Amino acid sequence: MSLNWYALSVKPHKEQVVHRLLQSRGFEMFFPTVTVKPKNPRAAKIRAYFPGYMFVRADLGDLGLNAFSWTPGTRGLVAYGGEPAVVPVALIQELKARLAHIEALGGPVFENLKKGDRVRIVSGPFEGYEAIFDTRLLGNQRVQVLLAFLSSHPQPLKLHNDDIEKLN
C-alpha cells in the first residue's frame, strides 16, 4: 500500500491528547481546529472543527488495518464495509484552506455572515429579538447589528459575537 489520509474517530474531549501522542510517534496529523473567544475565560479557546475526529496519514500496508484501534483515546479508523475509508488529499487541502479563510474572517461566527443578513440575539438583555447584521467591530469579537426595538427606525446595537446566530 502507500501513504493515505484516513479519518480517525476519537473519544470525546481526547482530541488534543491523541493528536500529541500520534505526532510524537511520527505520524503526519491534521487536527482541524478553530479559535474561539468564549465568554468564560477558563473555557477552551481552541475547539475541534469536527469534534471526535481528526485525520492521520499512514501506510496501512505496513501498520495493519487495526493500527489505530488500540491507541489510547481512539475508537479506530472510520471504515465502510470493514475497510478504512481513504480521505482524498484534495479534501484535506480544501479543509486547510477553508479553516484559514474562517480564521481570516474572525472566526466561525462570521463564516457565512454578510451585511444585511437576519440574525437572532441569543443572549443578553435583547435575547430573542431579531436584528440585521451590520458589521464586525475591531477585535473580531464584537459585532454591530441593527435592531428596531422601540421605533420603526433600526438602531445600532453592539454585541459580543457569541450573542448572535444567523437565521435561515
ZAMI-922404 format. One record per residue (C-alpha): x, z, y; residue in three letters; residue number from 0. Coordinates in steps of 0.001 Angstrom, whole numbers, plus 500000, padded with zeros to 6 digits. Each point is the difference from the previous one (the first is absolute). Layout:
BEGIN
        X        Z        Y   rodo   lolo
        X        Z        Y    Ala    NUM
...
***
This chain:
BEGIN
        X        Z        Y   rodo   lolo
   500000   500000   500000    Met      0
   501004   500164   503645    Ser      1
   499605   502220   503028    Leu      2
   496371   500126   501106    Asn      3
   497909   502166   502278    Trp      4
   497424   502289   498352    Tyr      5
   497364   502368   501382    Ala      6
   500656   503580   498920    Leu      7
   497129   502481   499813    Ser      8
   501002   503434   501305    Val      9
   498295   503387   499741    Lys     10
   498272   501266   503172    Pro     11
   502396   501125   502760    His     12
   503088   499215   497877    Lys     13
   500891   496701   501671    Glu     14
   502944   501342   502039    Gln     15
   501497   501856   497017    Val     16
   499708   497015   497655    Val     17
   501389   497647   502661    His     18
   503105   502165   500500    Arg     19
   500453   500519   496241    Leu     20
   499857   496318   499099    Leu     21
   502204   498990   502935    Gln     22
   502590   502543   498861    Ser     23
   499895   498344   496568    Arg     24
   500899   496671   501615    Gly     25
   496615   498253   500041    Phe     26
   498974   497809   502906    Glu     27
   496818   501553   501366    Met     28
   497345   499054   502517    Phe     29
   497849   502909   501086    Phe     30
   497585   498688   502667    Pro     31
   499387   502659   502651    Thr     32
   498538   500238   503482    Val     33
   500865   502435   502754    Thr     34
   497077   502060   501257    Val     35
   499651   502680   502636    Lys     36
   497811   502682   498440    Pro     37
   498170   502511   502144    Lys     38
   501515   502812   497958    Asn     39
   503727   500005   500843    Pro     40
   500842   501296   496505    Arg     41
   498212   497141   498229    Ala     42
   501886   497033   498544    Ala     43
   501122   497497   502601    Lys     44
   500753   497290   497457    Ile     45
   497237   499033   497596    Arg     46
   499850   497648   497051    Ala     47
   498347   496681   500802    Tyr     48
   498813   499840   496370    Phe     49
   499642   503657   498946    Pro     50
   500980   500393   496366    Gly     51
   501969   496745   499777    Tyr     52
   503405   498574   500795    Met     53
   502030   497020   498879    Phe     54
   503114   499963   497838    Val     55
   502297   497081   499195    Arg     56
   501291   500119   496456    Ala     57
   500919   497994   496923    Asp     58
   497582   501214   497340    Leu     59
   501839   497927   497385    Gly     60
   502930   502424   500313    Asp     61
   498005   503169   500720    Leu     62
   496991   499568   497713    Gly     63
   496305   499810   500851    Leu     64
   499571   503789   500189    Asn     65
   503052   500632   502185    Ala     66
   498017   501665   502790    Phe     67
   497315   501721   497915    Ser     68
   502160   503073   499461    Trp     69
   501398   500281   503509    Thr     70
   498827   503313   501521    Pro     71
   497168   499489   502492    Gly     72
   498998   496539   498745    Thr     73
   497180   498633   497903    Arg     74
   501842   496827   499036    Gly     75
   499891   496386   501094    Leu     76
   496724   498298   500884    Val     77
   499187   497798   497016    Ala     78
   497394   497479   498940    Tyr     79
   499349   499497   496309    Gly     80
   502877   502338   499174    Gly     81
   502536   497906   501944    Glu     82
   501486   501281   503277    Pro     83
   498755   497818   502867    Ala     84
   502721   498175   501915    Val     85
   499583   500205   503777    Val     86
   501041   496749   501733    Pro     87
   502993   500244   502334    Val     88
   497915   498258   502684    Ala     89
   497495   502883   499909    Leu     90
   502758   502586   500487    Ile     91
   501364   497994   502947    Gln     92
   496500   499636   501501    Glu     93
   499383   503764   499688    Leu     94
   503295   500772   501718    Lys     95
   499149   497612   502840    Ala     96
   496469   501414   500287    Arg     97
   501272   503592   500197    Leu     98
   502554   499023   502658    Ala     99
   497147   498402   501979    His    100
   497830   503125   499670    Ile    101
   502866   502208   501208    Glu    102
   500636   497641   502938    Ala    103
   496335   500285   501004    Leu    104
   500228   503782   500060    Gly    105
   498689   500966   496574    Gly    106
   497125   499322   497643    Pro    107
   497279   500871   502536    Val    108
   500874   496903   502024    Phe    109
   500468   497637   497064    Glu    110
   496715   498137   500572    Asn    111
   498905   501422   503344    Leu    112
   499687   497701   503009    Lys    113
   498696   500458   503544    Lys    114
   496203   499822   499923    Gly    115
   499603   501238   496405    Asp    116
   497258   502534   499379    Arg    117
   501263   503403   498846    Val    118
   498445   503315   499022    Arg    119
   501399   503272   501324    Ile    120
   500520   502155   496896    Val    121
   501153   503310   501477    Ser    122
   500050   501958   503218    Gly    123
   497226   500637   502535    Pro    124
   498783   496371   499839    Phe    125
   499852   499886   496183    Glu    126
   497346   497611   498718    Gly    127
   499865   497808   503109    Tyr    128
   500802   496298   499890    Glu    129
   502384   498522   502551    Ala    130
   501973   496838   500748    Ile    131
   503749   499941   499339    Phe    132
   501854   499254   503239    Asp    133
   503739   500547   499534    Thr    134
   502834   501969   498433    Arg    135
   501671   502445   502336    Leu    136
   503711   500759   500212    Leu    137
   501357   501997   497107    Gly    138
   498020   498089   497337    Asn    139
   497908   503068   499185    Gln    140
   497301   499709   502673    Arg    141
   497365   497430   500760    Val    142
   497545   499251   502748    Gln    143
   496429   499130   499086    Val    144
   497024   499163   502191    Leu    145
   497019   502304   499467    Leu    146
   496550   499588   501557    Ala    147
   499000   503671   499931    Phe    148
   497927   501125   502986    Leu    149
   499556   496607   501642    Ser    150
   499811   496366   499003    Ser    151
   503480   499452   501445    His    152
   502680   500640   497360    Pro    153
   502566   502590   501056    Gln    154
   503602   500077   498758    Pro    155
   500742   502804   497573    Leu    156
   503470   500874   498710    Lys    157
   500198   501200   496383    Leu    158
   502497   500605   497215    His    159
   500126   496952   497717    Asn    160
   498810   502092   497018    Asp    161
   496759   500715   501891    Asp    162
   498673   496445   499572    Ile    163
   499148   497610   497195    Glu    164
   499122   496324   500187    Lys    165
   496396   499033   499348    Leu    166
   499219   496924   497917    Asn    167
***
